[in-house]
């Protein structure tokens, strides 16, 4: 499942990185298979800020966000059973 790109921070060597160009440059390293192929097909000229890339990713993979229940959803399901 793709990672959530909505976080504005990137970790490297235990340090928090907030440099947008750095994050955009290395974002592809967090991807694999279909998500990596999707990323490689993007027009780099349309990605000026991290928020641009995060919005594109979220739009493309928003269906996965609905599929993964959070802890409260799981607890509610367990209570019904």
C-alpha positions in Angstrom: 0.0 0.0 0.0 1.3 3.5 -0.8 2.6 5.6 2.0 0.7 8.7 3.0 2.5 11.7 1.4 0.4 14.3 3.3 3.1 14.7 6.0 5.3 17.7 5.2 8.4 16.1 6.8 10.9 13.6 5.5 13.2 11.5 7.6 16.8 10.8 6.7 19.4 9.4 9.1 17.1 10.1 12.0 16.8 13.8 11.1 13.7 15.6 10.0 14.1 17.3 6.6 11.8 20.1 5.6 13.5 21.1 2.3 10.8 20.7 -0.4 13.2 20.2 -3.3 14.9 17.4 -1.3 11.6 15.7 -0.4 10.4 15.8 -4.0 13.7 14.6 -5.3 13.8 11.5 -3.1 10.0 10.8 -2.9 10.3 8.1 -5.5 12.5 6.0 -3.2 9.4 5.4 -1.0 7.5 3.9 -3.9 7.4 0.5 -5.5 5.6 -1.3 -8.4 2.5 0.6 -9.7 3.1 3.7 -7.6 6.7 4.0 -8.9 5.5 3.6 -12.5 2.8 6.3 -11.9 5.4 8.6 -10.4 7.8 8.1 -13.3 5.0 9.0 -15.8 4.4 12.4 -14.2 5.3 15.6 -16.0 8.1 17.0 -13.8 7.3 20.6 -15.0 4.0 20.4 -13.2 5.6 19.7 -9.8 6.8 22.9 -8.3 6.1 22.3 -4.7 5.8 19.3 -2.3 2.1 20.1 -2.0 1.6 19.7 -5.8 3.1 16.2 -5.6 1.2 15.3 -2.5 -2.1 16.4 -4.0 -1.4 14.4 -7.2 -0.5 11.3 -5.2 -3.5 11.7 -3.0 -5.8 12.2 -6.0 -4.4 9.1 -7.7 -4.5 6.8 -4.7 -7.4 8.2 -2.6 -9.3 4.9 -3.1 -6.7 3.2 -0.9 -7.3 5.6 2.0 -10.9 4.5 2.2 -10.0 0.8 2.2 -7.7 0.9 5.3 -9.8 1.1 8.5 -8.4 3.1 11.4 -8.3 1.8 15.0 -11.7 3.2 16.0 -13.3 1.6 12.9 -11.9 -1.8 13.8 -13.0 -1.4 17.4 -16.5 -0.5 16.2 -16.6 -3.6 14.0 -15.4 -5.8 16.9 -18.2 -4.4 19.2 -20.9 -5.2 16.6 -19.7 -8.8 16.3 
